[in-house]
Amino acid sequence: MKFIRIAVSAMALVAAGAAHADTKLNLVNQGELRVLTNPIYPPMEFVNPDQGTLDGFDVDLINAIGKKLNLDVLFVTSAFQELQSGLQTGRGDMIISGMSDNVKRQASMDFVDYITSGPILFTMKANAAQYKETTDFCGKTVAGSRSTSFGENVTGWSDANCVAKGKPAIKFEGTADSNAARLGMKQGRYDAVVQGIETIAYQIRLEPDTYQLVGEPLLSNDTFGMGFKKDNTSLRDAVAGALDELIKDGSYDAMLKKWGLVHNAVPKAVINGVK
């Protein structure tokens, strides 16, 4: 029982307080942080092809947060579109999966913002001469994961930079995920793909002669957040506090450098920072 653990010594009492005792965090299972994720988004979260285990920045970050909170981390994999329902039905305590914090999602969950991002268009390297600026895609078809905010990003950019200037709109085609979008482009069904700048930069390292970035990011204010049930503010705040500790002690910066995300840092944890 918790009373026995607390009564052992004053040192145990201090440790329990520092670790945000389980009874205050409303966890599905005591002592365990169940983290919902869709591991198909390198370098954020993915299955390491050599080891067959989960890897990526998000994985490293949550393991570090779990250590700060004295909790065992258990990743629960799910399709991206099922992450929010899994959180609400108790399959997990929180979400980390390269998920954008936005006002619509804030209606049903809270976010601890932990990294910035921005969508960018890219095409096949063989077509690079045809597409040198983002506006070259006006009237063309751009694909991207339908489970992200990329469709809204592309449409908004197209309205302001294509339609408003008398050019045809970019047609956005939603796909199951970014892998499907890239495959469709390789097959000639799409002219370009939209993806987070950090993930396509990673993909280009894996396939250096395949893709070409075009122009600048459509936005530079996309923010990834860790998701929590709105009635579990204790866990939300504990994770935010742990993130701040990792930022202060340099662990956060070290993880960013490891995964090539040095330009994606946040200065501190912010709750529901996107308005």
VMD Tcl script that draws the C-alpha trace (Angstrom):
set ca {
  {0.00 0.00 0.00}
  {1.05 3.57 -0.50}
  {0.93 4.17 3.29}
  {3.57 1.51 3.89}
  {5.90 2.98 1.26}
  {5.55 6.47 2.76}
  {6.11 5.27 6.31}
  {9.44 3.61 5.56}
  {11.48 6.78 6.01}
  {11.53 10.50 5.53}
  {13.69 9.94 2.43}
  {10.96 7.80 0.88}
  {8.46 10.59 1.55}
  {10.63 13.13 -0.26}
  {11.16 10.76 -3.20}
  {7.43 10.15 -3.52}
  {6.73 13.87 -3.56}
  {9.43 14.57 -6.15}
  {8.10 11.84 -8.38}
  {4.50 13.08 -8.22}
  {2.96 10.08 -6.43}
  {0.85 7.83 -8.62}
  {-2.29 8.57 -6.63}
  {-2.14 12.17 -7.83}
  {-1.62 11.39 -11.51}
  {-4.79 9.38 -12.24}
  {-2.89 6.74 -14.20}
  {-4.57 3.73 -15.82}
  {-2.13 1.46 -13.96}
  {-0.25 2.53 -10.84}
  {3.45 3.13 -11.45}
  {3.07 2.90 -15.25}
  {2.83 5.66 -17.83}
  {0.91 4.29 -20.81}
  {1.78 6.34 -23.88}
  {-0.30 6.15 -27.06}
  {1.68 6.58 -30.27}
  {1.59 5.84 -34.00}
  {5.22 4.90 -34.77}
  {5.43 5.72 -38.48}
  {6.77 9.28 -38.26}
  {10.58 9.32 -38.16}
  {12.49 10.91 -36.59}
  {9.73 11.49 -34.03}
  {8.67 7.87 -33.52}
  {9.28 4.82 -35.67}
  {10.24 1.17 -35.52}
  {14.01 0.85 -35.76}
  {14.54 -1.47 -38.76}
  {17.71 -2.97 -37.30}
  {16.47 -3.63 -33.78}
  {12.70 -3.93 -34.27}
  {12.09 -1.61 -31.30}
  {10.50 1.84 -31.01}
  {12.94 4.67 -31.60}
  {12.94 8.40 -32.20}
  {12.95 11.77 -30.45}
  {9.50 11.32 -28.90}
  {10.50 7.91 -27.55}
  {13.67 9.29 -25.98}
  {11.78 12.27 -24.55}
  {9.04 10.23 -22.90}
  {11.53 7.74 -21.47}
  {13.38 10.69 -19.92}
  {10.13 12.16 -18.59}
  {9.13 8.77 -17.18}
  {12.45 8.60 -15.36}
  {11.92 12.08 -13.91}
  {8.48 11.01 -12.63}
  {9.69 7.61 -11.40}
  {7.26 5.82 -13.73}
  {7.71 2.83 -16.01}
  {6.91 3.81 -19.60}
  {4.76 1.51 -21.74}
  {4.13 2.50 -25.36}
  {0.74 1.54 -26.78}
  {0.75 1.66 -30.58}
  {-2.34 2.70 -32.49}
  {-3.45 4.15 -35.82}
  {-3.09 7.94 -35.71}
  {-6.82 8.53 -36.17}
  {-7.53 6.32 -33.13}
  {-5.13 8.01 -30.71}
  {-7.65 10.49 -29.31}
  {-10.36 7.87 -28.80}
  {-7.78 5.59 -27.16}
  {-6.97 8.36 -24.71}
  {-10.63 8.98 -23.87}
  {-11.42 5.27 -23.40}
  {-8.45 4.58 -21.15}
  {-6.12 2.67 -23.45}
  {-3.43 5.15 -22.50}
  {-2.65 8.00 -20.13}
  {-1.29 10.40 -22.74}
  {-0.41 10.79 -26.41}
  {2.91 11.61 -28.04}
  {2.97 11.10 -31.78}
  {4.10 14.20 -33.65}
  {0.59 15.55 -33.09}
  {-0.05 19.21 -33.81}
  {-1.56 21.27 -31.03}
  {-4.53 23.15 -32.48}
  {-7.69 24.81 -31.21}
  {-9.97 22.10 -32.61}
  {-8.15 19.34 -30.76}
  {-8.00 21.46 -27.60}
  {-11.79 21.15 -27.38}
  {-11.42 17.53 -26.28}
  {-7.88 17.33 -24.86}
  {-5.08 19.41 -23.37}
  {-1.58 19.72 -24.80}
  {1.88 20.23 -23.39}
  {3.77 21.79 -26.30}
  {7.27 20.38 -26.66}
  {8.63 21.06 -30.17}
  {7.93 23.27 -33.18}
  {7.56 22.21 -36.79}
  {6.45 23.47 -40.16}
  {5.03 21.83 -43.30}
  {7.05 22.03 -46.52}
  {6.46 20.79 -50.06}
  {8.86 18.48 -51.85}
  {8.91 16.68 -55.17}
  {10.85 13.97 -56.94}
  {14.41 14.98 -57.65}
  {13.81 14.11 -61.30}
  {11.18 16.90 -61.42}
  {13.23 19.50 -59.57}
  {13.85 21.61 -62.66}
  {10.08 21.99 -63.16}
  {9.32 22.98 -59.57}
  {11.71 25.59 -58.21}
  {9.31 27.72 -56.14}
  {6.30 26.77 -54.07}
  {4.04 28.76 -56.39}
  {5.03 26.39 -59.21}
  {2.57 23.96 -57.61}
  {-0.44 26.25 -58.19}
  {-2.91 24.13 -60.17}
  {-1.04 20.93 -59.27}
  {-1.87 18.06 -56.91}
  {-0.17 17.82 -53.53}
  {-0.66 14.82 -51.28}
  {-0.26 14.43 -47.53}
  {-1.53 12.53 -44.53}
  {-5.22 13.20 -44.01}
  {-4.83 12.69 -40.24}
  {-2.71 15.83 -39.91}
  {-3.38 19.55 -40.36}
  {-1.37 19.53 -43.62}
  {-4.50 19.71 -45.78}
  {-5.61 22.92 -44.06}
  {-2.05 24.29 -44.28}
  {-1.82 23.65 -48.02}
  {-5.31 25.01 -48.71}
  {-4.68 28.16 -46.68}
  {-1.35 28.79 -48.37}
  {-2.89 28.15 -51.79}
  {-5.75 30.59 -51.16}
  {-3.29 33.34 -50.20}
  {-0.56 32.69 -52.75}
  {-2.29 31.06 -55.73}
  {-6.02 31.92 -55.81}
  {-5.60 35.48 -54.50}
  {-3.14 36.16 -57.31}
  {-5.31 34.75 -60.09}
  {-3.62 31.37 -60.28}
  {-5.37 28.00 -60.02}
  {-5.58 26.49 -56.56}
  {-3.41 23.64 -55.35}
  {-5.45 20.46 -55.09}
  {-4.79 18.59 -51.84}
  {-5.17 14.81 -51.83}
  {-5.42 13.17 -48.40}
  {-3.69 9.82 -47.95}
  {-3.52 7.25 -45.15}
  {-0.12 8.55 -44.06}
  {3.05 10.19 -45.37}
  {4.42 6.87 -46.59}
  {1.38 6.46 -48.86}
  {1.76 10.04 -50.11}
  {5.43 9.51 -51.04}
  {4.60 6.21 -52.75}
  {1.87 7.90 -54.79}
  {4.29 10.61 -55.88}
  {6.83 8.00 -56.92}
  {4.09 6.38 -59.00}
  {3.33 9.71 -60.69}
  {-0.10 10.27 -59.11}
  {0.92 13.42 -57.23}
  {3.14 16.34 -58.19}
  {4.37 16.94 -54.66}
  {3.96 15.85 -51.06}
  {3.59 17.99 -47.95}
  {5.31 16.81 -44.81}
  {6.85 18.21 -41.64}
  {10.26 19.66 -42.39}
  {11.93 17.54 -39.72}
  {10.56 14.28 -41.08}
  {11.31 14.86 -44.75}
  {14.82 16.03 -43.88}
  {15.26 12.66 -42.17}
  {13.77 10.84 -45.16}
  {16.14 12.63 -47.54}
  {19.05 11.30 -45.50}
  {17.69 7.79 -46.05}
  {17.01 8.37 -49.78}
  {19.49 11.11 -50.76}
  {18.90 10.93 -54.53}
  {15.11 10.71 -54.47}
  {13.49 13.92 -53.19}
  {13.99 17.67 -53.51}
  {12.65 20.28 -51.09}
  {10.90 23.20 -52.80}
  {10.75 26.70 -51.34}
  {10.36 27.53 -47.67}
  {8.03 25.95 -45.09}
  {4.40 26.96 -45.60}
  {4.24 27.80 -41.91}
  {6.79 28.10 -39.17}
  {4.37 28.03 -36.24}
  {3.22 24.42 -36.21}
  {3.67 23.09 -32.69}
  {3.66 19.48 -31.53}
  {1.98 18.72 -28.23}
  {1.69 15.79 -25.86}
  {-2.03 15.10 -25.39}
  {-3.90 14.55 -22.11}
  {-7.49 14.09 -21.02}
  {-8.90 17.44 -19.98}
  {-9.82 16.12 -16.53}
  {-6.29 14.87 -15.83}
  {-4.54 18.16 -15.18}
  {-2.32 16.52 -12.55}
  {-0.57 14.29 -15.08}
  {-0.47 17.11 -17.63}
  {1.21 19.47 -15.18}
  {3.61 16.80 -13.91}
  {4.78 16.06 -17.46}
  {5.14 19.78 -18.19}
  {7.26 20.15 -15.07}
  {9.45 17.21 -16.06}
  {9.92 18.69 -19.54}
  {11.03 21.99 -18.02}
  {13.56 20.11 -15.88}
  {14.94 18.37 -18.99}
  {15.22 21.73 -20.76}
  {17.07 23.25 -17.82}
  {19.53 20.40 -17.30}
  {20.47 20.17 -21.00}
  {18.97 16.73 -21.65}
  {16.37 18.17 -24.02}
  {19.03 19.91 -26.14}
  {21.07 16.71 -26.29}
  {18.07 14.79 -27.63}
  {17.38 17.50 -30.21}
  {20.97 17.29 -31.44}
  {20.82 13.50 -31.59}
  {17.84 13.62 -33.96}
  {18.81 16.69 -36.01}
  {16.07 18.87 -34.53}
  {18.13 21.75 -33.17}
  {15.95 24.28 -35.04}
  {12.75 22.85 -33.57}
  {13.32 23.60 -29.88}
  {10.91 25.30 -27.48}
  {12.31 27.41 -24.61}
  {9.88 25.98 -22.05}
  {6.85 23.75 -21.69}
  {3.61 25.54 -22.60}
  {0.07 24.23 -22.06}
  {-2.32 24.72 -25.00}
  {-0.03 27.34 -26.50}
  {-1.65 27.44 -29.93}
  {-4.54 29.94 -30.10}
}
mol new
graphics top color blue
foreach p $ca { graphics top sphere $p radius 0.5 }
foreach p [lrange $ca 0 end-1] q [lrange $ca 1 end] { graphics top cylinder $p $q radius 0.2 }
display resetview
